[in-house]
Amino acid sequence: MGGASLVGSDGQCHELGSSTVIGRRDDCDIVLNGPKVSRRHAQISASADGLLLVDLASVNGTLLNGVEVTSERLSHGDVVTIGTHELRLELD
């Protein structure tokens, strides 16, 4: 598998590592601000099978293509919504 990144609606690109935590805390790999973003909201992990999105028991949930998920495989072009932030998955 090549590189992967999340691109925000503002055009900002976030490279994904082998395990990427998304949330409000400063020590998260991708920091998103907003009242509906949990401190540690979601995680994307890479494996031989691809990328897996996991909600980390967030208060407001994690959406994948508009549907709330707890754990789901990701594909190119998928849109992850956390709070008011929409992030599109791009695979190289």
C-alpha positions in Angstrom: 0.0 0.0 0.0 1.3 3.5 -0.9 0.9 6.7 1.1 -2.4 7.8 2.5 -3.7 11.2 3.6 -6.8 13.0 4.8 -7.7 16.2 3.1 -9.9 18.7 4.9 -12.5 20.8 3.3 -10.1 23.7 3.8 -7.6 21.9 1.6 -5.2 21.1 4.5 -3.6 17.7 4.0 -2.8 15.3 6.9 -0.4 12.4 6.1 -1.4 9.1 7.8 1.1 7.0 9.6 0.8 3.4 10.7 -1.5 4.6 13.5 -3.1 8.1 13.5 -5.1 9.5 16.4 -7.6 12.3 15.6 -9.0 14.5 18.3 -8.9 17.8 20.2 -5.9 17.2 22.4 -2.6 18.7 21.4 -0.8 15.3 21.5 -3.1 13.8 18.8 -1.6 13.2 15.4 -4.3 15.3 13.8 -5.7 18.0 16.0 -9.2 19.2 15.2 -10.9 22.0 17.2 -14.6 22.3 18.0 -17.1 21.5 20.7 -18.2 18.2 19.0 -14.7 16.8 18.8 -13.6 14.5 21.6 -10.2 14.7 23.2 -9.3 11.4 21.5 -12.1 11.0 18.9 -11.0 8.4 16.3 -8.0 6.4 15.1 -7.0 5.2 11.7 -4.6 2.2 11.6 -2.8 0.7 8.6 -2.4 -3.0 8.1 -1.8 -5.4 5.3 -5.6 -5.4 4.8 -5.8 -1.6 4.3 -6.9 1.2 6.6 -9.3 0.8 9.5 -11.2 3.7 11.0 -12.1 3.2 14.7 -14.2 5.5 16.8 -12.6 5.9 20.3 -15.9 6.0 22.2 -16.4 9.6 21.2 -19.3 11.5 22.6 -20.7 12.7 19.2 -19.7 9.7 17.1 -17.6 9.4 13.9 -19.3 9.3 10.5 -18.1 7.5 7.4 -19.8 8.8 4.2 -22.6 10.1 6.4 -23.2 6.9 8.4 -22.1 6.6 12.0 -19.6 3.8 12.5 -17.6 2.2 15.3 -15.1 0.4 13.2 -14.9 0.3 9.4 -12.5 -0.3 6.5 -11.6 2.8 4.5 -11.4 3.2 0.7 -10.1 6.0 -1.6 -12.5 8.9 -1.6 -14.3 8.1 1.6 -15.3 11.1 3.7 -14.8 10.9 7.5 -16.8 13.5 9.5 -15.7 14.4 13.0 -17.7 17.2 14.5 -18.0 19.8 11.8 -14.8 18.6 10.1 -15.0 16.6 6.8 -11.9 14.8 5.8 -11.6 13.0 2.5 -9.3 9.9 2.2 -6.8 10.0 -0.6 -4.6 7.0 -1.4 -1.4 7.3 -3.6 
